[in-house]
Amino acid sequence: EEDGYGLRPNIGLRGSGSDRSSRIVLMEDGVPISPAPYASPSAYYFPTTARMSAVEVTKGPAAILYGPRTTGGALNLFSTPVPEEMSGFAQAFFGTNDRQRVHAWTGGRADVGAGWKLGGLIEVFTDETDGFKELDNGGPTGFDADDLMLKVGAYKDDGPMPQSIELKYQTREETSNETYFGLTLEDFEANPYRRYDASADDEFRGENELFQLTHKIEFSPTLNLTTIAYHHDFARNWYKLQGISADGTGASGDTGISSVLSDPVTYAAEYSLATGATSLDDSIVYRANRRAYYSEGLQTTLNWQTAFGGLDHDVTLGVRVHEDEEDRFQEEDAYRLEGGRLILTNAGAAGSNANRISSGEAVALFLQDRVSIGKLTVTGGARFEDYELTREDYSTADPTRAAGPTRVRTLDDQVVVPGLSALYQVNDDMTLLAGVHRGFAIASPGATEADAEESVNWEAGGRFSKDGVDVEAIAFFNDYSNLLGTCTASSGGNCTVGDQFDGGDVDVMGLELTASWDAAALFDTSLSLPVGLVYTWTDAEFQSGFESSYEPWGDVEAGDELPYVSDQQITLMAGIEASRWGMDLSANHVSEARARAGQGAIPAGERIDARWLVDAAAWVDLTETLRLRVKAENLFDETYVASIDPAGLRPGKPQEILVGLEVRF
């Protein structure tokens, strides 16, 4: 939520860490979708969730089916399917800060004989806004993003061996005037939506292109095979403020933006330039954080439901061959700030700041067997990963790479990740569950001092469902023998991006509680009155002391809490629905969190305060096919800190009102 619009969400599961969603397995339609899941998992590309038809979250032992990171879990986003009949959908929202969002699709299937149908779908999604932050010089702070997806396929639903083959093409282009440069605490309290002039030229440009070919065949009602070939390209350049040099010595003498904002008294001259004072030439340093990624592979999964040994078995067997790459090629430019405007004074040579390629190759095998024994269901499985990571460093004076790499580092390993779970059907209303699995996350290419991340993860709980009441409670405990910290531009820390750090023993425990109920059961009414609760308590602490050059950790003592882990999160939901209208209200609370490891009271400069956010939505059907929608996010205009890292305080999105029309045909 650091940018307020979810362009690059930071998602973690069960205290796994959330920076750039790199600690979970992120998928679209069943295959990895982060730019380079092995070589560089930080999700600077994240699928547009508003165009998805469904979201699946997998945690616990079931997560071993998805790798290469199995500790927290997996998030699988499902794109719009090709409809059975010719149909369509269009939706347009307009709102605060000139927000304009349009989503539309149309498609269907047609009989071509012999039990086959040909089908297709075209989908577009556009989203743009002027943004809610305010540059001192009045420049842009919004974004513009455009998605296109095409699907074509052949489908055979009847007769012997039903099957389908479908090709998906998807592309997205984004330009966002987004920055990592936040505010000092004093300036945030004065105007949280201010942006300093020195960040006026910060801009993220990204473009992705995805091809996916999926074949499904049902050999019998109990035996089916799904095979997916995929190729994903993503290129981005986040051109943003890197440092400030009060004496005009450029990149060789600049002070990092994190240091400037964390101590504006010591760096008073640099802070003055950041806020718009006229500077010398070469005083404002920008970095072109240019990357090109690709990710491709072939994955096949066999599911077999059978009985042997007097027991019912549901067997899943799969294999994935995968490779990916990150090409890092960046330079730094220097500017003069004059009258609130940046003037280029020294253009850096291409590749002169960083020039390297990181790559990963992997073969993964996974097996799971779900065995039913009366009221008891036991599921056991394992994932095997054989991977090789390579980092090739090239001279920053060799932009064409004609001389070859100056250093090559290789990391290869094989790992087995087992898991075991059990479900017991107490009665028609209640189920008990328990499970244990190995958590694992590979080290990054070029890591020479950090070990892989390993843990043993336990869970236990139960589910209850009766008379419209659904309740689930699960306690979890993740016992890390080694927690990895990864230096990224978004995490900050005055470290080299890509470096990893060992955190040693860490315990993460917690409780997840969900409940839902239709309160209309209390009344004689045709209305639906859904209410719901989602609650998570998390406690995450280091179990040993150590000194780390990774700034979010620093000098750790046993008992220190992990940064960016809130111990309490709760969402309350209530709604009212009739046949032609409805309203929904939700309130979300996140307790305070610390930006640096520690214990006891959190220093003001390291504290992300607790907050409550309330959202509301309403809709009414104007005709059988036309619906009017109104949405309010952050209804009461709460001011809050979304992030402190990597440089200063950045605000969450203020109140946003959206009004739209939706048509289905």
C-alpha positions as CSV (number, residue, x, y, z in Angstrom):
1,E,0.0,0.0,0.0
2,E,3.1,2.3,-0.1
3,D,1.9,4.2,-3.2
4,G,-1.8,4.2,-2.1
5,Y,-3.0,2.5,-5.3
6,G,-1.6,-1.0,-5.0
7,L,0.7,-0.7,-8.0
8,R,3.4,-2.8,-6.3
9,P,1.8,-4.5,-3.2
10,N,3.8,-5.7,-0.3
11,I,2.2,-9.0,0.7
12,G,3.4,-11.5,3.3
13,L,1.8,-14.5,4.9
14,R,2.2,-15.6,8.5
15,G,5.0,-13.2,9.3
16,S,7.1,-14.3,6.3
17,G,8.0,-10.7,5.4
18,S,6.3,-8.6,2.9
19,D,8.9,-6.5,1.0
20,R,7.9,-6.5,-2.7
21,S,5.9,-9.7,-2.1
22,S,9.2,-11.6,-2.5
23,R,8.6,-14.0,0.4
24,I,5.6,-15.7,-1.1
25,V,4.9,-17.6,-4.3
26,L,3.1,-15.3,-6.6
27,M,1.2,-16.9,-9.5
28,E,-1.3,-16.1,-12.3
29,D,-3.3,-19.0,-13.6
30,G,-1.1,-21.5,-11.9
31,V,2.4,-20.5,-13.0
32,P,5.0,-18.1,-11.4
33,I,4.4,-14.5,-12.4
34,S,7.0,-12.5,-10.5
35,P,9.6,-11.2,-12.9
36,A,12.3,-13.7,-12.0
37,P,11.1,-16.1,-9.2
38,Y,14.6,-17.6,-8.7
39,A,17.1,-14.9,-9.7
40,S,15.2,-11.9,-8.5
41,P,11.8,-12.5,-6.8
42,S,10.9,-8.9,-5.9
43,A,7.5,-8.3,-7.6
44,Y,8.1,-4.9,-9.3
45,Y,5.5,-6.3,-11.6
46,F,2.2,-7.4,-10.0
47,P,-0.8,-8.5,-12.0
48,T,-3.8,-6.0,-11.9
49,T,-6.0,-7.6,-9.3
50,A,-9.1,-5.6,-10.4
51,R,-9.2,-7.7,-13.7
52,M,-9.0,-11.0,-11.9
53,S,-12.0,-13.4,-11.5
54,A,-10.8,-15.1,-8.4
55,V,-7.9,-15.2,-5.8
56,E,-6.6,-18.3,-4.1
57,V,-4.4,-18.2,-1.0
58,T,-2.6,-21.4,0.0
59,K,-0.9,-21.8,3.4
60,G,0.5,-24.5,5.5
61,P,1.6,-27.9,4.2
62,A,-0.4,-27.4,1.0
63,A,2.0,-24.7,0.0
64,I,4.8,-27.3,-0.8
65,L,3.1,-27.8,-4.2
66,Y,4.3,-24.3,-5.1
67,G,7.9,-23.2,-5.0
68,P,10.6,-22.1,-4.7
69,R,9.5,-20.4,-1.4
70,T,7.3,-22.5,0.8
71,T,7.4,-20.7,4.2
72,G,4.6,-18.3,4.0
73,G,2.5,-19.7,1.3
74,A,1.2,-19.0,-2.2
75,L,-1.1,-16.4,-3.9
76,N,-2.7,-17.5,-7.2
77,L,-4.6,-15.0,-9.2
78,F,-7.1,-16.3,-11.8
79,S,-7.7,-14.3,-15.0
80,T,-11.1,-13.9,-16.6
81,P,-12.1,-17.2,-18.2
82,V,-13.5,-17.5,-21.7
83,P,-17.3,-17.7,-21.1
84,E,-19.5,-20.6,-22.3
85,E,-21.8,-18.3,-24.2
86,M,-21.2,-15.0,-26.0
87,S,-21.3,-12.3,-23.4
88,G,-19.6,-9.2,-22.2
89,F,-18.9,-6.8,-19.3
90,A,-18.0,-3.1,-19.1
91,Q,-17.3,-0.9,-16.1
92,A,-16.2,2.7,-15.8
93,F,-15.3,4.6,-12.6
94,F,-14.5,8.3,-12.2
95,G,-13.5,10.0,-9.0
96,T,-11.2,11.9,-6.7
97,N,-8.0,13.4,-8.2
98,D,-9.3,12.7,-11.7
99,R,-9.2,9.0,-11.2
100,Q,-10.5,7.2,-14.3
101,R,-10.7,3.4,-14.4
102,V,-12.2,1.4,-17.2
103,H,-12.5,-2.4,-17.4
104,A,-14.2,-4.3,-20.2
105,W,-14.2,-7.7,-21.7
106,T,-16.2,-9.7,-24.3
107,G,-16.0,-13.3,-25.6
108,G,-17.7,-16.6,-25.9
109,R,-17.6,-20.1,-27.5
110,A,-19.2,-21.5,-30.7
111,D,-19.8,-25.1,-31.7
112,V,-17.7,-26.3,-34.6
113,G,-18.8,-29.9,-34.7
114,A,-17.5,-33.2,-33.4
115,G,-18.1,-32.1,-29.8
116,W,-15.6,-29.2,-30.2
117,K,-16.1,-25.5,-29.5
118,L,-13.8,-22.6,-30.5
119,G,-13.7,-19.6,-28.2
120,G,-12.0,-16.4,-27.4
121,L,-11.9,-13.4,-25.1
122,I,-10.6,-9.9,-25.3
123,E,-10.1,-7.8,-22.1
124,V,-8.9,-4.3,-21.6
125,F,-8.2,-2.4,-18.3
126,T,-7.1,1.2,-18.0
127,D,-6.4,3.1,-14.8
128,E,-5.1,6.6,-14.3
129,T,-5.1,9.5,-11.8
130,D,-3.4,12.8,-11.1
131,G,-2.3,11.4,-7.7
132,F,-2.8,12.7,-4.2
133,K,0.7,13.9,-3.3
134,E,1.7,17.5,-3.9
135,L,5.0,18.5,-5.3
136,D,6.2,21.9,-4.2
137,N,6.7,22.8,-7.9
138,G,3.3,21.5,-8.9
139,G,4.5,18.6,-11.0
140,P,2.6,15.3,-11.6
141,T,2.4,12.6,-9.0
142,G,-0.1,10.2,-10.5
143,F,0.1,7.2,-12.8
144,D,-1.3,5.7,-16.1
145,A,-1.6,2.0,-16.6
146,D,-3.1,-0.1,-19.4
147,D,-3.7,-3.8,-19.6
148,L,-4.7,-6.0,-22.6
149,M,-5.5,-9.7,-22.5
150,L,-6.4,-12.0,-25.3
151,K,-7.4,-15.7,-25.1
152,V,-8.2,-18.1,-27.9
153,G,-8.9,-21.8,-27.4
154,A,-10.5,-25.0,-28.5
155,Y,-12.7,-26.9,-26.0
156,K,-14.2,-30.4,-26.0
157,D,-16.5,-30.9,-23.0
158,D,-18.4,-34.0,-24.1
159,G,-17.6,-37.5,-25.3
160,P,-14.5,-39.6,-24.5
161,M,-11.5,-37.7,-23.1
162,P,-12.8,-34.1,-22.7
163,Q,-9.9,-31.7,-23.3
164,S,-9.0,-28.1,-24.1
165,I,-6.1,-26.1,-25.4
166,E,-5.9,-22.4,-24.7
167,L,-3.5,-19.6,-25.6
168,K,-3.3,-16.5,-23.4
169,Y,-1.5,-13.3,-24.3
170,Q,-1.3,-10.5,-21.8
171,T,0.5,-7.2,-21.7
172,R,0.6,-4.2,-19.4
173,E,2.3,-0.7,-19.6
174,E,2.6,1.5,-16.7
175,T,4.0,5.0,-16.1
176,S,3.9,6.3,-12.6
177,N,5.4,9.4,-11.1
178,E,6.2,7.5,-7.9
179,T,9.1,8.0,-5.5
180,Y,10.8,6.4,-2.5
181,F,11.6,9.9,-1.2
182,G,9.3,10.6,1.7
183,L,9.2,13.3,4.4
184,T,10.8,14.1,7.7
185,L,8.6,13.5,10.7
186,E,8.1,17.3,11.2
187,D,7.2,17.9,7.6
188,F,4.8,14.9,7.6
189,E,3.0,16.3,10.6
190,A,2.7,19.7,8.8
191,N,1.5,18.2,5.4
192,P,1.6,14.5,4.9
193,Y,0.9,14.7,1.2
194,R,3.8,17.0,0.4
195,R,6.6,15.9,-2.0
196,Y,10.0,17.7,-2.1
197,D,11.1,19.3,-5.4
198,A,14.3,17.1,-5.5
199,S,12.1,14.1,-6.4
200,A,10.1,15.9,-9.1
201,D,11.6,13.7,-11.9
202,D,11.1,10.4,-10.2
203,E,9.3,8.1,-12.6
204,F,8.6,4.3,-12.9
205,R,8.1,2.9,-16.4
206,G,7.3,-0.8,-16.8
207,E,6.1,-3.1,-19.6
208,N,5.4,-6.8,-19.4
209,E,4.4,-9.4,-22.0
210,L,3.1,-12.8,-21.2
211,F,2.4,-15.9,-23.3
212,Q,0.8,-19.0,-21.8
213,L,-0.3,-22.1,-23.5
214,T,-2.5,-24.5,-21.4
215,H,-3.6,-28.0,-22.3
216,K,-6.0,-30.0,-20.2
217,I,-7.2,-33.5,-20.8
218,E,-9.5,-35.8,-18.8
219,F,-8.5,-39.4,-19.5
220,S,-11.3,-40.6,-17.3
221,P,-13.5,-39.1,-14.5
222,T,-10.7,-39.9,-12.1
223,L,-7.5,-39.1,-14.1
224,N,-6.6,-35.8,-15.7
225,L,-3.5,-34.0,-16.9
226,T,-2.8,-30.2,-17.1
227,T,0.3,-29.0,-19.0
228,I,1.3,-25.3,-19.2
229,A,4.1,-23.7,-21.2
230,Y,4.8,-20.0,-20.3
231,H,7.1,-17.1,-21.2
232,H,7.1,-13.8,-19.4
233,D,9.1,-10.7,-20.3
234,F,9.2,-7.6,-18.1
235,A,11.3,-4.5,-18.5
236,R,11.3,-1.5,-16.1
237,N,13.2,1.6,-15.3
238,W,12.6,3.4,-12.0
239,Y,14.4,6.7,-12.5
240,K,14.5,8.2,-9.1
241,L,16.4,10.4,-6.7
242,Q,19.4,8.6,-5.2
243,G,21.4,11.1,-3.3
244,I,22.3,14.8,-2.6
245,S,25.7,16.4,-2.8
246,A,25.7,19.8,-1.2
247,D,29.2,20.6,-2.6
248,G,28.3,19.6,-6.2
249,T,30.6,16.6,-6.4
250,G,27.9,14.4,-7.8
251,A,27.6,10.6,-7.2
252,S,31.1,10.4,-5.8
253,G,30.2,12.6,-2.8
254,D,26.5,12.4,-2.4
255,T,24.6,11.6,0.8
256,G,21.9,8.9,0.5
257,I,18.3,10.1,0.7
258,S,17.7,7.9,3.7
259,S,20.4,9.6,5.7
260,V,19.2,13.0,4.7
261,L,15.7,12.5,6.0
262,S,16.5,10.5,9.1
263,D,18.9,13.2,10.3
264,P,18.0,16.6,8.7
265,V,20.0,18.5,11.3
266,T,23.3,16.9,10.5
267,Y,22.5,17.0,6.8
268,A,20.9,20.5,6.9
269,A,22.6,21.6,3.7
270,E,21.4,18.5,1.8
271,Y,17.9,18.8,3.3
272,S,17.7,22.4,2.1
273,L,18.5,21.3,-1.4
274,A,15.9,18.5,-1.2
275,T,13.2,21.0,-0.4
276,G,13.9,23.3,-3.3
277,A,16.9,25.5,-2.5
278,T,19.0,26.5,-5.6
279,S,22.0,24.2,-5.8
280,L,25.3,23.9,-7.5
281,D,25.7,21.8,-10.7
282,D,25.9,18.0,-10.0
283,S,24.2,18.4,-6.6
284,I,21.1,16.2,-7.2
285,V,21.9,12.6,-8.2
286,Y,19.4,10.4,-10.0
287,R,19.8,6.7,-10.7
288,A,18.3,4.9,-13.7
289,N,17.3,1.6,-12.0
290,R,17.0,-0.3,-15.3
291,R,16.1,-4.0,-15.4
292,A,15.1,-6.5,-18.0
293,Y,13.7,-9.8,-16.9
294,Y,12.4,-13.0,-18.5
295,S,10.9,-16.1,-16.9
296,E,9.8,-19.2,-18.8
297,G,9.1,-22.8,-18.2
298,L,7.0,-26.0,-18.8
299,Q,4.8,-27.4,-16.0
300,T,2.7,-30.5,-16.1
301,T,0.5,-31.8,-13.3
302,L,-1.3,-35.2,-13.1
303,N,-4.2,-35.8,-10.8
304,W,-5.4,-39.3,-10.1
305,Q,-8.3,-40.4,-7.8
306,T,-8.2,-44.1,-7.1
307,A,-8.5,-46.7,-4.4
308,F,-5.9,-49.3,-3.3
309,G,-5.0,-50.9,-0.1
310,G,-8.6,-50.5,1.0
311,L,-8.2,-46.7,1.0
312,D,-9.3,-43.8,-1.2
313,H,-6.4,-41.9,-2.7
314,D,-6.3,-38.4,-4.4
315,V,-2.8,-38.2,-5.9
316,T,-1.2,-35.1,-7.5
317,L,2.1,-35.5,-9.3
318,G,3.9,-32.7,-11.1
319,V,7.1,-31.5,-12.6
320,R,8.3,-28.0,-13.6
321,V,11.3,-27.0,-15.7
322,H,12.0,-23.3,-15.3
323,E,14.6,-20.7,-16.0
324,D,14.7,-16.9,-15.5
325,E,17.0,-13.9,-15.6
326,E,17.5,-10.4,-14.4
327,D,19.6,-8.1,-16.5
328,R,20.7,-5.0,-14.4
329,F,22.1,-2.1,-16.4
330,Q,22.0,1.3,-14.7
331,E,23.7,4.6,-14.5
332,E,23.5,7.8,-12.5
333,D,22.9,11.4,-13.7
334,A,23.5,14.7,-11.9
335,Y,21.3,17.8,-11.9
336,R,21.2,21.3,-10.7
337,L,18.0,22.4,-8.8
338,E,16.9,25.9,-9.7
339,G,13.6,27.5,-9.1
340,G,12.1,24.2,-8.1
341,R,13.1,22.7,-11.5
342,L,15.8,20.0,-12.2
343,I,18.3,20.8,-14.9
344,L,20.6,18.1,-16.2
345,T,24.3,18.9,-15.7
346,N,26.0,15.6,-16.1
347,A,24.6,12.5,-17.9
348,G,26.1,9.2,-16.7
349,A,27.4,6.7,-19.2
350,A,25.1,3.7,-19.8
351,G,25.8,0.8,-17.4
352,S,28.4,2.9,-15.4
353,N,26.7,2.2,-12.1
354,A,25.7,-1.4,-12.3
355,N,26.2,-4.0,-15.1
356,R,25.4,-7.6,-14.3
357,I,23.2,-10.5,-15.1
358,S,21.6,-12.9,-12.5
359,S,20.0,-16.1,-13.7
360,G,18.3,-19.2,-12.3
361,E,17.6,-22.6,-13.7
362,A,15.5,-25.2,-11.8
363,V,13.8,-28.5,-12.1
364,A,11.1,-29.1,-9.5
365,L,9.2,-32.3,-8.8
366,F,6.2,-32.5,-6.4
367,L,4.0,-35.3,-5.1
368,Q,1.0,-35.3,-2.9
369,D,-1.3,-38.1,-1.8
370,R,-4.6,-37.3,0.1
371,V,-5.7,-40.5,1.8
372,S,-9.2,-40.9,3.2
373,I,-9.7,-43.3,6.2
374,G,-13.3,-42.9,7.3
375,K,-13.6,-39.5,9.0
376,L,-9.9,-39.0,8.8
377,T,-8.1,-37.5,5.8
378,V,-4.3,-37.6,5.8
379,T,-2.3,-35.7,3.2
380,G,1.4,-36.3,2.7
381,G,3.7,-34.9,0.1
382,A,7.1,-33.5,-0.8
383,R,8.7,-31.1,-3.2
384,F,12.1,-31.6,-4.7
385,E,14.0,-28.6,-6.1
386,D,17.3,-28.9,-8.1
387,Y,18.4,-25.3,-8.9
388,E,21.4,-23.4,-10.0
389,L,21.8,-19.6,-9.6
390,T,24.5,-17.6,-11.5
391,R,25.6,-14.0,-11.2
392,E,27.8,-12.5,-13.9
393,D,29.4,-9.1,-13.1
394,Y,30.6,-7.0,-16.0
395,S,32.8,-4.0,-15.9
396,T,30.9,-0.7,-15.6
397,A,33.2,0.6,-18.2
398,D,32.2,-2.1,-20.7
399,P,28.5,-1.3,-21.6
400,T,28.6,-3.7,-24.6
401,R,30.0,-6.5,-22.4
402,A,32.5,-7.3,-25.1
403,A,35.2,-8.3,-22.7
404,G,33.0,-10.8,-20.9
405,P,32.3,-11.0,-17.2
406,T,34.8,-9.8,-14.6
407,R,33.5,-12.2,-12.1
408,V,31.1,-15.2,-12.1
409,R,29.5,-16.7,-9.0
410,T,27.4,-19.8,-9.0
411,L,25.2,-21.3,-6.3
412,D,23.6,-24.7,-6.8
413,D,21.7,-27.0,-4.5
414,Q,19.1,-29.7,-4.2
415,V,16.5,-29.6,-1.5
416,V,13.5,-31.8,-0.4
417,V,10.6,-30.0,1.2
418,P,8.2,-32.4,2.9
419,G,4.8,-31.8,4.4
420,L,2.1,-33.7,6.3
421,S,-1.4,-32.7,7.3
422,A,-4.5,-34.3,8.7
423,L,-8.3,-33.4,8.7
424,Y,-10.7,-35.1,11.1
425,Q,-14.5,-34.8,10.4
426,V,-15.9,-34.7,14.0
427,N,-19.4,-34.4,12.7
428,D,-21.4,-32.7,10.0
429,D,-20.6,-29.3,11.5
430,M,-17.0,-29.5,12.7
431,T,-13.6,-30.4,11.3
432,L,-10.3,-30.4,13.1
433,L,-6.9,-30.0,11.3
434,A,-3.2,-30.1,12.0
435,G,-0.1,-30.0,9.8
436,V,3.6,-29.6,9.6
437,H,5.9,-28.8,6.7
438,R,9.4,-27.6,5.9
439,G,9.8,-23.9,5.0
440,F,12.5,-23.0,2.5
441,A,13.7,-20.0,0.6
442,I,16.7,-20.0,-1.7
443,A,19.5,-17.6,-1.3
444,S,20.0,-15.0,-4.0
445,P,22.5,-15.3,-6.9
446,G,25.9,-14.0,-5.8
447,A,25.3,-14.7,-2.1
448,T,28.6,-15.7,-0.6
449,E,27.9,-15.4,3.1
450,A,24.2,-16.0,3.6
451,D,22.7,-19.5,3.9
452,A,19.3,-20.6,2.6
453,E,16.3,-19.8,4.7
454,E,14.9,-22.8,6.5
455,S,12.1,-23.4,9.0
456,V,9.8,-26.0,10.4
457,N,6.2,-24.7,10.3
458,W,3.3,-26.1,12.3
459,E,-0.4,-25.4,12.3
460,A,-3.5,-26.6,14.1
461,G,-7.1,-25.6,14.3
462,G,-10.6,-26.2,13.3
463,R,-13.6,-25.2,11.1
464,F,-17.3,-25.0,12.1
465,S,-20.2,-24.5,9.7
466,K,-23.9,-24.7,10.7
467,D,-27.0,-22.7,9.9
468,G,-25.2,-20.1,7.9
469,V,-22.5,-19.6,10.5
470,D,-18.9,-20.3,9.3
471,V,-16.0,-20.1,11.6
472,E,-12.3,-21.0,11.1
473,A,-9.5,-20.7,13.7
474,I,-5.9,-21.8,13.0
475,A,-2.9,-21.4,15.2
476,F,0.5,-21.4,13.5
477,F,4.2,-21.6,14.6
478,N,7.1,-21.0,12.3
479,D,10.4,-22.1,13.8
480,Y,13.2,-20.6,11.7
481,S,16.6,-22.0,12.0
482,N,17.8,-19.2,9.7
483,L,15.8,-16.2,8.6
484,L,17.1,-14.3,5.5
485,G,17.1,-10.6,5.1
486,T,17.5,-9.3,1.6
487,C,18.7,-5.8,0.7
488,T,16.4,-4.2,-1.9
489,A,16.0,-0.6,-3.0
490,S,12.6,-0.6,-1.3
491,S,13.9,-1.9,2.1
492,G,16.7,0.6,2.2
493,G,19.5,0.0,4.6
494,N,22.6,1.6,3.0
495,C,23.5,-1.8,1.5
496,T,24.2,-3.3,-1.9
497,V,20.9,-4.3,-3.6
498,G,20.8,-8.1,-3.8
499,D,23.0,-8.8,-0.7
500,Q,21.5,-11.2,1.8
501,F,22.0,-11.4,5.6
502,D,21.5,-14.3,8.0
503,G,19.1,-13.6,10.9
504,G,19.5,-16.9,12.7
505,D,16.9,-18.4,15.0
506,V,13.5,-16.7,14.8
507,D,10.1,-17.7,16.2
508,V,6.9,-16.6,14.5
509,M,3.6,-17.6,16.1
510,G,0.1,-16.5,15.6
511,L,-3.6,-17.1,15.3
512,E,-5.9,-16.7,12.3
513,L,-9.6,-16.3,12.9
514,T,-12.3,-15.9,10.3
515,A,-16.1,-15.8,10.7
516,S,-19.1,-15.1,8.5
517,W,-22.8,-15.2,9.0
518,D,-26.0,-13.9,7.3
519,A,-27.7,-12.0,10.1
520,A,-31.0,-12.2,8.1
521,A,-31.6,-15.5,9.9
522,L,-32.7,-13.4,12.9
523,F,-35.4,-11.6,10.9
524,D,-38.3,-12.4,8.7
525,T,-36.9,-10.7,5.6
526,S,-36.0,-11.3,2.1
527,L,-32.9,-9.2,2.5
528,S,-29.4,-10.7,2.9
529,L,-27.4,-9.2,5.8
530,P,-23.9,-10.6,5.6
531,V,-21.4,-9.9,8.4
532,G,-17.8,-11.1,8.7
533,L,-14.6,-11.0,10.7
534,V,-11.0,-11.6,9.8
535,Y,-8.5,-11.4,12.6
536,T,-4.8,-12.2,12.8
537,W,-2.5,-12.1,15.8
538,T,1.2,-12.4,15.1
539,D,4.3,-12.5,17.4
540,A,7.7,-12.5,15.6
541,E,10.9,-12.4,17.6
542,F,14.6,-13.0,17.1
543,Q,15.8,-15.8,19.4
544,S,19.5,-14.8,19.5
545,G,21.6,-11.7,19.4
546,F,23.9,-10.6,16.7
547,E,25.3,-7.6,14.9
548,S,24.1,-7.0,11.3
549,S,25.0,-4.4,8.7
550,Y,21.4,-4.8,7.4
551,E,19.8,-1.6,8.7
552,P,16.3,-2.9,9.3
553,W,17.9,-5.3,11.8
554,G,21.0,-3.6,13.1
555,D,22.4,-4.8,16.4
556,V,19.9,-7.5,17.5
557,E,19.2,-8.8,21.0
558,A,17.3,-11.9,21.8
559,G,13.6,-11.0,22.1
560,D,13.7,-8.2,19.5
561,E,10.6,-8.0,17.4
562,L,10.9,-8.2,13.6
563,P,10.4,-5.0,11.7
564,Y,7.2,-4.4,9.7
565,V,5.2,-7.1,11.5
566,S,2.0,-5.8,13.2
567,D,0.8,-8.0,16.0
568,Q,-2.9,-7.2,15.5
569,Q,-4.8,-7.0,12.3
570,I,-8.6,-7.1,12.1
571,T,-11.2,-6.5,9.4
572,L,-14.9,-6.2,10.2
573,M,-17.5,-6.4,7.4
574,A,-21.2,-5.8,7.2
575,G,-23.6,-5.5,4.3
576,I,-27.2,-5.4,3.2
577,E,-28.4,-6.8,-0.1
578,A,-31.7,-6.9,-1.9
579,S,-32.5,-8.2,-5.4
580,R,-31.7,-4.9,-7.1
581,W,-29.5,-2.9,-4.6
582,G,-27.0,-3.4,-1.9
583,M,-24.5,-1.7,0.5
584,D,-21.3,-2.9,2.1
585,L,-19.1,-1.4,4.9
586,S,-15.7,-2.6,6.0
587,A,-13.4,-1.4,8.8
588,N,-9.7,-2.5,8.8
589,H,-7.3,-2.1,11.8
590,V,-3.6,-2.6,11.8
591,S,-1.7,-2.1,15.1
592,E,1.5,-0.2,15.3
593,A,4.7,-1.7,13.9
594,R,8.4,-0.9,14.1
595,A,10.6,-0.1,11.1
596,R,13.7,-1.4,12.9
597,A,14.1,-4.6,15.0
598,G,13.8,-3.9,18.7
599,Q,11.7,-4.3,21.8
600,G,9.8,-2.1,24.2
601,A,8.5,1.4,23.2
602,I,9.1,2.2,19.6
603,P,11.0,5.4,18.9
604,A,8.9,8.0,17.0
605,G,11.2,8.0,14.0
606,E,10.8,4.2,13.7
607,R,7.1,3.8,14.5
608,I,4.4,3.1,12.0
609,D,1.3,4.1,14.0
610,A,-1.8,2.0,14.4
611,R,-4.7,3.0,12.2
612,W,-8.3,2.3,11.3
613,L,-9.6,2.6,7.8
614,V,-13.2,2.4,6.8
615,D,-14.4,1.7,3.2
616,A,-18.0,1.8,1.9
617,A,-19.7,0.8,-1.3
618,A,-23.2,0.8,-2.7
619,W,-24.9,-0.3,-5.9
620,V,-28.3,-0.2,-7.5
621,D,-29.6,-1.9,-10.7
622,L,-31.0,0.7,-13.0
623,T,-32.1,-1.9,-15.5
624,E,-31.7,-5.6,-16.0
625,T,-28.2,-5.0,-17.4
626,L,-27.1,-1.6,-16.1
627,R,-25.8,-1.1,-12.5
628,L,-24.8,2.2,-10.8
629,R,-21.9,1.9,-8.3
630,V,-20.5,4.2,-5.7
631,K,-17.3,3.5,-3.6
632,A,-15.6,5.3,-0.9
633,E,-12.1,4.3,0.2
634,N,-10.8,5.7,3.5
635,L,-14.2,7.1,4.1
636,F,-13.3,9.2,7.1
637,D,-10.1,10.6,5.5
638,E,-7.7,9.1,8.0
639,T,-4.1,10.3,7.8
640,Y,-1.6,7.6,8.3
641,V,1.9,6.4,7.6
642,A,2.1,3.7,4.9
643,S,5.9,3.2,5.0
644,I,9.1,4.7,6.6
645,D,11.6,2.8,4.4
646,P,13.7,3.4,2.4
647,A,13.7,7.1,2.9
648,G,11.4,9.1,5.1
649,L,7.7,8.8,5.9
650,R,5.2,8.2,3.1
651,P,1.4,8.6,3.5
652,G,-1.4,6.2,2.7
653,K,-4.1,7.3,0.3
654,P,-6.6,9.9,1.6
655,Q,-10.3,9.7,1.1
656,E,-11.2,8.6,-2.5
657,I,-14.8,8.7,-3.9
658,L,-15.5,6.7,-7.1
659,V,-18.8,6.7,-9.0
660,G,-19.3,4.3,-11.9
661,L,-21.6,2.4,-14.3
662,E,-21.4,-1.3,-15.0
663,V,-23.1,-3.1,-17.9
664,R,-23.4,-6.8,-18.6
665,F,-24.7,-8.4,-21.8
